[in-house]
Amino acid sequence: MTNELMTISVAEWDKLKQRATKLALDKSNQQLVMQLMSKMSEASGLENVIDNMLRSIVDVIGGANLILYYKIDADIFYADVYGVKKHLQQLDDERVISAFATGDASEYEHDFSDTQMLTPAFTHAYTWIYPLKVGSTVIGVFKMESLHIAMRDLYIQLPLFFNYAALVLKNEILGYTRLQNVNNLLQQEIIIRKQTEQKLLAAKNEAEAANRAKSIFLANMSHELRTPMNAVLGFSQLMQKDSSLSPEQRETLNIINNSGKHLLELINDVLDMAKIEAGRVIIENGNFDLGALIRDTIDMMHQRAEAKGLELFLDQSSSFPRFVNSDEAKFRQILLNLVGNAIKYTQKGRVIVRLTAENLPDTQQCLLICEIKDTGIGIAKQDLPFIFDTFVQVGRESDQQGSGLGLRITKQYAELMGGQVTVTSELNKGSSFILMLPAAKVDQSEIINKTVLDGKRVLGLAAGQPDYRVLIVEDQLENRLLLKRLMESVGFQVHEAVNGQQGVEQFMHWQPHFIWMDRRMPIMDGIVATQKIRALPGGDKVKIVAVTASVFSEQRHEFLNSGIDDILGKPYRDSEIFDCMAKHLGVQFIYDEPVNEKSASEQLLNAQHLKRLPEALLSELQQAAMSLDIEQSLTVIEQIREIDAPLADALTERVNQFDFEVITKSLC
């Protein structure tokens, strides 16, 4: 087989060489583009991606500098390969402006042929202006300076590379924009939250300031209201003991005393409600005889029930505990309010107080259940949701009595003690209030025995005792005088001081056995005076009891911490004064028999006296009394006076005290 020698012309050989060179160059450029795209994928985050992009292009393609202009919304930013980054107010490069506007790339050549230091291969350099487009939108422009490669040498690979660069930049700008939006939203939320917190803090400070002002006002009002009321009730009670009083004077004193007690109840209701709203009520739990409290309450309420001709029954389960740990004062007030309301709004029939208890699982506590059921006027269905509202009295106006605060206070106290009060009722058939309170059972040995001297009046000191010296430290003249007369009436030696400083001086010179100490006084108050006395020789032995109209628990604790032995609130009863002295001083008194509070005029209101009157007058009186008509009642009574003057006096007494219940009961 003959091998034939193939010959190629020089021209064809040159063409083959050019084609091979071009293929090799194309392959090299493709590898270069792939290398650039790979390097651009190594970073994340807008600034990092831009830095990486600029360095990669310079490393592979070369050039003296590489600048990227890019837009985020309406803002234009600058970044170069040397790490310079700027937020531009405007562009000042016409070719870059044109590239953003038209989306066309451009190139211009620098001629260095007159520079002898450069080799012939580097006598020309190029600057590229190349836009980065996503679709038809230009998002950035590359400016590559002093490149030694013309765009035409990379005309196939350039679109692929720069399109990829545009997509990477677009994604990073989108991510950056979203992050900025999120950050802006977060910043706005933080600002709004801070503003809200500042407003809440300001509102809290205002509320606390208002509460403090309210508390100060209540403390002052409590003192200002109770102090004169103490004098009114104290002196009227003291004058009632005068055996030389005429019936008219005794009647007047009874009216003053009863009206004062009624006013005091209203004052207490308003102050209690205000204390609850101000958050100043504190639960003070202690061990007490619940059975005795129930018995005392029922005994007290029996008189009211009997005056209206009602039956008051106590139905107590064997599960109901005798001795418990709870807030005795608030429990008593809740029970008095509920039973008192039942009697008040029941005209005939009965009131039943039903007591039972349930053991709470896994605790030492039990649930006290007290149901107060009556056969009274009842509550309409539409009125039930408002029965516990402040200053609300439902039903007919003629049936409304009191301040409208009792049930609200009852509900608030029950909830503060961890319990609740509920009600069911039917109009004209009666109501049932159920109190449920948790309480801990305690043993009888944990209860301090109390000697109760119900109805007994102190006549004097028992024989064989020391001559007790009593110091009264009080700035109010009427209160000081009342307490002094009370002490001297039974045989105590008494000295007075009008402020704490005088009290300290009197103690040093006179060494009393017992001190009645007021709290609020000029020059030196009772707390400071007590502390100074306790620090003096013999100050640890004297008994000091505060007599104060300040009723807030914080003030009580402050007084007790100063060294006070006990606190007695104003207004006080005579029996409370003497019981306190017996407790702390050990003094013994001589007591009278229980005082019969029924006046002679009340004893006249019986069927025998009334039967002597004409039927027409009795009928007229009954109608006026049932209508609560004072003027008409007094007119009828004046006619009765011509027949029976003492009976007319007794009836007038009842009408003046608005006690129509006794009159209507006597006429039945």
C-alpha positions in Angstrom: 0.0 0.0 0.0 1.4 3.3 -1.0 1.5 6.2 1.5 0.7 9.4 -0.2 2.2 12.6 1.1 -0.4 15.2 1.7 0.7 18.7 1.0 -1.0 21.9 2.4 -0.5 25.3 1.1 1.0 28.1 3.3 -2.3 30.0 3.2 -4.3 27.0 4.4 -1.8 26.3 7.0 -2.1 29.8 8.4 -5.8 29.5 8.5 -5.5 26.2 10.4 -3.1 27.8 12.9 -5.5 30.8 13.4 -8.4 28.5 14.0 -6.5 26.4 16.5 -5.4 29.5 18.3 -8.9 30.9 18.4 -10.3 27.6 19.7 -7.6 27.5 22.4 -8.3 31.1 23.3 -12.1 30.5 23.5 -11.5 27.5 25.7 -9.2 29.6 27.9 -11.8 32.4 28.1 -14.5 30.0 29.0 -12.4 28.6 31.8 -11.7 32.2 32.9 -15.5 33.0 33.0 -16.2 29.8 34.9 -13.4 30.6 37.3 -14.9 34.1 37.9 -18.4 32.7 38.4 -17.1 30.1 40.9 -15.3 32.7 42.9 -18.3 35.0 43.1 -20.3 32.1 44.7 -17.9 31.9 47.6 -19.4 34.9 49.5 -22.8 35.9 51.0 -24.2 39.2 52.0 -24.3 42.3 49.8 -21.0 43.9 50.9 -19.1 40.7 51.0 -20.4 39.6 47.6 -19.4 43.0 46.1 -15.9 42.8 47.6 -15.4 39.3 46.4 -16.7 40.1 42.9 -14.3 43.1 42.5 -11.3 41.1 43.8 -12.0 38.1 41.6 -12.3 40.1 38.4 -9.1 42.0 39.1 -7.3 38.8 40.0 -8.3 37.1 36.8 -8.7 39.9 34.2 -6.3 42.5 35.7 -6.6 46.2 35.6 -5.5 49.2 37.7 -8.9 49.7 39.3 -12.4 48.2 39.3 -15.4 50.2 40.4 -19.0 49.1 40.8 -21.9 51.6 40.8 -25.2 50.1 41.9 -28.6 51.3 42.9 -30.9 50.4 45.8 -34.2 52.0 45.2 -33.4 55.6 44.3 -30.0 55.6 46.1 -26.7 55.2 44.2 -23.7 53.5 45.9 -20.0 53.3 45.0 -17.6 50.5 45.7 -14.0 49.9 44.4 -11.5 47.1 44.6 -9.5 49.0 47.2 -12.4 48.8 49.7 -13.7 52.3 49.4 -17.5 52.5 49.7 -19.6 55.6 49.4 -23.2 56.7 49.2 -23.3 59.1 46.2 -25.5 62.1 46.0 -25.2 62.0 42.2 -23.1 60.5 39.4 -20.4 62.7 37.8 -19.1 60.2 35.2 -20.9 60.8 31.8 -20.1 57.3 30.5 -21.5 55.6 33.6 -24.6 57.9 33.5 -25.1 56.8 29.8 -24.7 53.2 30.7 -27.4 53.5 33.4 -29.7 55.3 30.9 -29.2 53.2 27.8 -28.0 49.9 29.1 -25.2 49.9 26.5 -21.6 48.9 27.2 -18.8 51.1 26.0 -15.0 51.0 25.8 -12.3 53.6 25.3 -8.6 53.1 24.7 -5.6 54.8 26.4 -2.6 55.2 24.2 0.8 54.9 25.9 2.9 54.7 22.8 5.0 57.7 23.7 6.0 56.2 27.0 9.4 54.6 26.5 9.4 52.7 29.7 6.6 50.4 28.5 7.3 47.4 26.3 5.5 47.3 23.0 3.0 44.7 24.3 1.7 47.3 26.9 1.5 50.4 24.8 -2.3 50.2 24.8 -4.9 49.9 27.7 -8.6 49.9 27.8 -11.4 51.2 30.2 -14.6 49.2 30.1 -18.0 50.6 31.0 -20.3 47.6 31.3 -23.9 47.7 32.6 -25.3 44.9 34.8 -28.9 44.2 33.6 -31.7 42.0 34.9 -34.1 41.9 32.0 -34.2 45.5 30.7 -33.4 47.1 34.1 -29.9 48.3 34.8 -29.1 47.6 38.4 -25.4 48.5 38.3 -22.4 49.5 36.1 -18.9 48.2 36.1 -16.1 50.6 35.4 -12.9 48.6 34.7 -9.8 50.8 34.3 -6.5 50.1 32.5 -7.3 46.6 31.2 -5.0 45.2 28.6 -7.8 43.1 27.1 -10.3 44.5 24.7 -14.0 43.7 25.0 -13.9 42.1 21.5 -11.5 39.5 22.8 -14.2 38.3 25.3 -17.3 39.1 23.3 -18.7 35.6 23.7 -18.0 35.1 27.4 -18.7 38.6 28.6 -22.6 38.4 28.4 -22.6 35.1 30.3 -20.3 36.4 33.1 -22.0 39.8 33.5 -25.5 38.4 33.3 -24.5 36.0 36.1 -23.0 38.9 38.1 -26.2 40.9 37.6 -28.3 38.1 38.9 -26.1 37.6 42.0 -26.1 41.3 42.7 -29.9 41.6 42.2 -30.5 38.7 44.7 -28.2 40.3 47.2 -29.8 43.7 46.8 -33.2 42.1 47.3 -32.0 40.3 50.4 -30.4 43.5 51.7 -33.6 45.5 51.0 -35.8 42.9 52.8 -33.4 42.9 55.7 -33.4 46.6 55.8 -37.2 46.7 55.7 -37.3 44.1 58.5 -34.8 46.2 60.5 -36.8 49.3 59.9 -39.9 47.6 61.0 -38.1 46.3 64.1 -36.7 49.8 64.8 -40.2 51.3 64.4 -41.6 48.6 66.7 -38.8 49.3 69.2 -39.5 53.0 69.0 -43.3 52.4 69.4 -42.7 50.0 72.2 -40.4 52.4 74.0 -42.9 55.2 73.5 -45.7 52.9 74.8 -43.5 51.9 77.7 -42.8 55.5 78.5 -46.5 56.3 78.3 -47.3 53.3 80.5 -44.6 54.3 82.9 -45.9 57.9 83.0 -49.5 56.6 83.5 -48.3 54.3 86.2 -46.4 57.1 88.0 -49.5 59.3 87.7 -51.7 56.5 89.0 -49.3 55.9 91.9 -49.1 59.6 92.6 -52.9 59.8 92.5 -53.2 56.7 94.8 -50.7 58.3 97.2 -52.6 61.5 97.2 -55.9 59.6 97.6 -54.4 57.6 100.5 -53.1 60.8 102.2 -56.6 62.3 101.7 -58.3 59.3 103.1 -56.0 59.2 106.1 -56.6 62.8 106.8 -60.4 62.5 106.2 -60.5 59.4 108.4 -58.9 61.3 111.2 -60.9 64.5 110.7 -64.3 62.6 110.5 -63.7 60.1 113.3 -62.2 62.6 115.7 -65.3 64.8 116.1 -67.6 61.7 115.8 -65.7 60.2 118.8 -66.6 63.3 120.8 -70.2 63.3 119.7 -70.8 59.6 120.6 -68.6 59.7 123.7 -70.2 62.7 125.3 -73.7 61.6 124.5 -73.0 58.2 126.0 -71.5 59.9 129.1 -74.5 62.2 129.5 -76.9 59.2 129.2 -75.5 57.9 132.6 -76.8 61.1 134.3 -79.8 60.0 136.4 -81.0 63.5 136.7 -82.0 63.8 133.0 -85.5 64.5 132.1 -87.3 62.2 129.6 -87.1 64.9 126.9 -83.3 65.2 127.4 -82.8 61.4 127.4 -84.8 61.3 124.2 -82.7 64.0 122.6 -79.5 62.1 123.6 -80.9 58.9 122.2 -81.5 60.6 118.9 -78.0 62.2 118.9 -76.4 58.8 119.7 -78.4 56.8 117.2 -77.9 59.4 114.5 -74.2 59.5 115.3 -73.9 55.7 115.0 -75.7 55.8 111.7 -73.4 58.5 110.4 -70.4 56.6 111.6 -71.6 53.5 109.7 -71.9 55.6 106.5 -68.4 57.1 107.1 -67.0 53.6 107.6 -68.6 52.4 104.4 -67.3 55.2 102.3 -63.8 55.0 103.8 -63.7 51.2 103.4 -64.8 51.5 99.8 -62.2 54.1 99.1 -59.5 52.1 100.8 -60.4 49.1 98.6 -60.2 51.2 95.4 -56.9 52.6 96.5 -55.5 49.1 97.1 -54.9 49.9 100.8 -56.8 47.0 102.3 -54.6 44.3 103.8 -55.8 40.9 104.8 -54.8 40.3 108.5 -55.4 36.6 109.3 -55.3 35.4 112.8 -56.8 32.6 115.0 -60.2 33.3 116.4 -63.4 31.7 117.7 -65.6 31.5 114.7 -68.4 30.0 116.8 -68.4 33.0 119.2 -68.4 35.4 116.2 -71.4 33.7 114.7 -73.2 33.7 118.0 -72.5 37.4 118.7 -73.7 38.3 115.2 -76.9 36.3 115.5 -77.6 37.8 118.9 -77.0 41.3 117.6 -79.3 40.7 114.6 -82.0 39.1 116.7 -83.0 42.5 118.1 -83.4 43.9 114.6 -85.4 40.9 113.5 -87.7 41.0 116.5 -88.3 44.7 116.0 -89.8 43.9 112.6 -91.6 40.7 113.8 -89.3 38.4 111.8 -87.9 35.0 112.7 -84.1 34.6 112.6 -82.9 31.0 112.5 -79.4 29.6 112.7 -79.0 26.2 111.0 -75.4 25.1 111.6 -73.9 21.8 110.3 -71.7 19.7 112.5 -69.0 20.1 109.9 -68.8 23.8 110.5 -65.5 24.5 112.4 -65.4 26.3 115.7 -61.9 27.7 115.6 -60.3 29.0 112.4 -57.5 31.2 111.0 -58.8 34.0 108.8 -59.4 37.8 108.9 -61.9 38.0 111.8 -62.8 41.7 111.3 -63.6 41.3 107.6 -65.5 38.0 108.2 -67.6 39.8 110.8 -68.3 42.7 108.5 -69.3 40.4 105.6 -71.7 38.5 107.8 -73.2 41.6 109.4 -73.7 43.1 105.9 -75.4 40.0 104.5 -77.6 39.3 107.5 -78.4 43.0 108.0 -79.5 43.3 104.4 -81.7 40.2 104.6 -83.5 41.7 107.7 -83.7 45.2 106.1 -85.4 44.0 102.9 -87.7 41.4 104.6 -91.1 42.7 105.8 -92.5 39.4 107.0 -91.5 35.8 107.3 -88.0 34.7 108.3 -84.3 34.9 107.7 -82.2 31.7 107.8 -78.5 31.6 108.3 -77.3 28.2 107.2 -73.7 27.2 107.9 -71.7 24.3 106.6 -68.1 23.5 105.5 -66.2 21.2 103.1 -62.7 20.0 103.5 -60.4 21.1 100.7 -58.3 18.2 99.2 -54.6 18.0 100.0 -54.6 21.0 102.3 -55.3 21.9 105.9 -58.0 24.3 104.9 -61.7 24.0 104.6 -64.3 25.9 102.6 -66.7 27.8 104.8 -70.2 28.0 103.2 -72.6 30.5 104.7 -76.0 30.9 103.1 -78.3 33.8 104.2 -81.8 33.1 102.9 -84.8 35.4 103.4 -88.4 35.7 102.4 -88.1 39.4 101.5 -88.9 41.6 98.5 -86.4 39.8 96.3 -84.5 41.1 93.3 -85.8 41.3 89.7 -83.9 39.2 87.2 -82.7 42.2 85.2 -81.3 43.8 88.4 -79.2 40.9 89.5 -76.1 41.7 87.4 -75.9 45.1 89.1 -76.5 44.1 92.7 -72.8 44.3 93.6 -72.0 47.6 91.8 -70.8 50.7 93.7 -73.6 53.1 94.8 -76.2 51.0 93.1 -79.5 50.2 94.8 -81.9 48.2 92.7 -85.6 47.8 93.0 -88.2 50.5 93.9 -87.0 53.8 95.4 -89.2 53.3 98.4 -87.3 50.0 99.2 -83.9 51.6 98.9 -81.9 52.2 102.1 -78.3 53.0 103.1 -75.4 54.1 101.1 -75.4 51.4 98.4 -71.9 50.3 99.3 -72.5 47.4 101.7 -72.8 44.6 99.1 -69.9 46.0 97.0 -67.6 46.0 100.1 -68.8 42.5 101.0 -67.9 41.2 97.5 -64.5 42.9 97.5 -63.7 41.6 101.0 -64.7 38.1 100.1 -62.5 38.2 97.0 -59.6 39.6 98.8 -59.9 36.7 101.3 -59.8 34.2 98.4 -63.6 33.6 98.4 -66.7 34.8 96.6 -70.3 35.8 97.1 -73.1 34.7 94.8 -76.8 35.5 94.8 -80.0 33.9 93.6 -83.3 35.7 93.9 -86.9 35.9 92.8 -88.9 39.1 92.9 -91.4 39.2 95.8 -90.3 35.7 97.0 -86.9 36.3 98.6 -83.2 36.1 98.0 -80.3 33.7 98.9 -76.8 35.0 99.3 -74.0 32.4 99.5 -70.6 33.3 100.9 -67.8 30.8 100.3 -64.5 31.5 102.1 -61.4 29.3 102.5 -60.1 29.1 106.1 -57.6 27.0 108.0 -58.9 25.0 111.0 -57.0 25.5 114.2 -57.1 23.9 117.7 -58.8 25.5 120.6 -55.5 25.8 122.4 -54.4 28.3 119.7 -57.2 30.7 120.6 -56.5 33.4 123.2 -59.4 33.5 125.7 -61.3 36.8 125.8 -63.4 37.9 128.7 -66.6 39.5 127.4 -68.5 41.9 129.6 -71.6 42.2 127.6 -74.0 44.8 128.9 -72.1 45.5 132.1 -71.2 49.0 133.1 -68.0 49.9 135.1 -68.9 51.6 138.3 -65.4 52.0 139.8 -62.1 50.3 140.8 -62.2 47.2 142.9 -60.7 47.6 146.4 -57.1 46.6 147.4 -55.4 48.0 144.2 -52.7 50.6 143.7 -53.5 54.2 143.0 -53.1 53.9 139.2 -51.7 56.9 137.5 -53.0 57.5 133.9 -51.4 60.0 131.5 -53.5 61.2 128.5 -51.5 62.5 125.6 -54.0 64.1 123.2 -54.0 67.5 121.3 -57.8 67.6 120.7 -59.5 69.2 123.8 -62.8 67.5 123.5 -61.2 64.0 123.1 -58.8 64.7 126.0 -61.6 65.9 128.2 -63.8 62.9 127.4 -61.1 60.4 128.2 -60.2 62.3 131.3 -63.8 62.3 132.6 -64.1 58.6 131.9 -60.9 57.8 133.8 -61.7 60.0 136.7 -65.3 58.7 136.9 -64.0 55.3 138.1 -61.2 56.5 140.3 -58.0 56.9 138.3 -55.4 59.7 138.9 -55.1 61.6 135.6 -52.6 64.0 134.1 -52.8 65.5 130.6 -50.4 66.5 127.8 -51.3 68.3 124.6 -48.4 66.9 122.5 -45.7 64.2 122.4 -43.0 66.4 123.9 -45.2 67.3 126.9 -46.0 63.6 127.2 -42.3 62.7 127.5 -41.8 65.4 130.1 -44.9 64.3 132.1 -43.6 60.7 132.1 -40.2 61.7 133.4 -41.7 63.7 136.3 -44.8 61.7 137.1 -44.0 58.1 136.1 -47.5 57.0 135.2 -48.6 53.3 135.1 -50.6 53.7 131.9 -50.5 56.1 128.9 -53.2 56.8 126.4 -51.2 58.1 123.3 -52.7 59.9 120.3 -50.8 59.6 117.0 -51.2 62.9 115.2 -50.1 65.8 117.3 -48.1 69.0 116.9 -44.4 69.5 117.9 -44.0 65.7 118.5 -46.3 62.9 117.3 -47.2 59.8 119.2 -44.8 57.5 117.5 -41.7 59.6 118.3 -43.0 60.2 121.8 -43.4 56.5 122.4 -39.9 55.7 121.2 -38.4 58.4 123.5 -40.4 57.1 126.5 -39.3 53.5 125.9 -35.7 54.7 125.9 -36.0 56.4 129.3 -35.6 54.7 132.7 -38.8 52.9 133.5 -40.0 53.3 130.0 -40.0 49.5 129.4 -42.6 49.0 132.2 -45.2 51.6 131.5 -48.2 50.4 129.4 -48.8 52.6 126.3 -51.9 52.2 124.2 -52.6 54.3 121.1 -56.0 55.9 120.7 -56.2 57.0 117.1 -58.6 57.7 114.3 -56.0 56.6 111.7 -57.3 53.3 110.4 -54.7 52.2 107.8 -52.8 49.0 108.4 -49.4 50.6 107.5 -49.9 53.2 110.2 -50.9 50.5 112.7 -47.7 48.5 112.0 -45.7 51.7 112.3 -47.2 52.4 115.7 -46.7 48.9 116.9 -43.1 48.9 115.8 -42.5 52.0 117.8 -43.2 50.1 121.1 -47.0 50.6 121.5 -48.6 47.8 123.5 -52.0 48.0 121.7 -54.1 50.2 119.5 -57.7 51.3 120.1 -59.6 53.0 117.3 -61.8 56.0 117.6 -64.7 56.2 118.2 -64.5 53.7 121.1 -66.9 52.4 123.5 -66.5 52.8 127.3 -66.3 49.1 127.6 -63.4 48.9 125.1 -61.4 51.4 127.1 -61.9 49.5 130.4 -61.3 46.1 128.8 -58.0 47.3 127.3 -56.8 48.6 130.7 -57.8 45.3 132.4 -55.9 43.4 129.7 -52.7 45.3 129.9 -52.6 46.8 133.4 -54.4 44.0 135.2 -56.7 46.5 136.9 -60.0 45.1 138.3 -63.3 46.9 138.1 -66.7 46.8 139.8 -69.5 46.2 137.3 -73.1 47.1 137.4 -75.8 44.7 136.1 -76.6 44.8 132.4 -78.2 48.0 131.4 -81.8 47.8 130.2 -81.7 50.0 127.1 -85.4 50.1 126.7 -86.8 53.4 127.7 -90.1 53.9 129.6 -91.6 55.3 126.4 -90.8 52.1 124.5 -92.6 50.0 127.2 -95.8 52.0 126.5 -96.0 50.7 123.0 -97.9 47.6 123.6 -101.3 46.3 122.7 -103.0 47.2 126.0 -102.2 50.9 125.6 -103.1 51.0 122.0 -106.4 49.3 122.5 -107.6 52.3 124.5 -107.5 54.4 121.3 -110.4 54.8 118.9 -110.4 52.5 115.9 -110.4 55.5 113.5 -107.2 56.9 115.1 -105.5 53.5 115.1 -106.4 53.0 111.4 -105.2 56.5 110.5 -101.9 56.0 112.4 -101.3 52.6 110.8 -101.8 54.0 107.3 -99.4 57.0 108.0 -96.8 54.7 109.5 -96.9 52.2 106.6 -96.5 55.1 104.2 -93.5 56.4 106.2 -95.3 59.8 106.3 -93.7 61.7 109.2 -96.0 64.8 108.9 -99.2 62.8 108.9 -98.0 60.5 111.7 -97.3 63.5 113.9 -100.7 65.0 113.1 -102.4 61.8 114.2 -100.2 61.6 117.3 -101.3 65.1 118.4 -104.9 63.8 118.4 -103.7 60.8 120.5 -102.1 63.2 123.0 -105.5 64.4 124.1 -106.3 60.9 125.1 -102.9 59.5 126.3 -100.0 61.9 126.6 -97.3 59.4 127.6 -98.3 57.1 124.7 -98.1 60.1 122.4 -94.6 60.9 123.7 -93.6 57.3 123.0 -95.0 57.4 119.5 -93.4 60.7 118.8 -90.0 59.3 119.9 -90.4 56.4 117.4 -91.4 58.8 114.5 -88.5 61.2 115.3 -86.1 58.2 115.0 -87.8 57.1 111.8 -88.6 53.8 113.5 -91.9 53.1 111.8 -91.3 49.3 112.1 -92.0 49.4 115.9 -95.2 51.4 115.4 -96.6 49.1 112.6 -95.7 46.0 114.6 -97.4 47.4 117.7 -100.5 48.1 115.7 -100.7 44.6 114.2 
